[in-house]
Amino acid sequence: MTNLENELIEIIRAHPYIQQLFEAMDHYIGDCYIGAGVITQPVWNKLHDFDLTYGIDDADIIYFNPPSKGLPGKWK
């Protein structure tokens, strides 16, 4: 890994909520993605000596929930 990759991993691990978010997503959703804002904001915060949580009010989680067999025909 490059130094920048290692630094990014350190920032993510140092953030008090990101690891918990990843764990909750794995547990409850599984196959999903997290929006980049929750990753880029702590990087900017670190570069400008702000608290890592500054400016983060939410996280965008993207996932696909396939329709169940019980949906009406027009949804199949």
Stockholm file with secondary structure:
# STOCKHOLM 1.0

chainA/1-76         MTNLENELIEIIRAHPYIQQLFEAMDHYIGDCYIGAGVITQPVWNKLHDFDLTYGIDDADIIYFNPPSKGLPGKWK
#=GR chainA/1-76 SS CCHHHHHHHHHHHHSTTHHHHHHHHHHHTCSEEECTHHHHHHHHHHHTTCCTTTTCCCCCEEECCCCCTTSCGGGC
#=GC SS_cons        CCHHHHHHHHHHHHSTTHHHHHHHHHHHTCSEEECTHHHHHHHHHHHTTCCTTTTCCCCCEEECCCCCTTSCGGGC
//
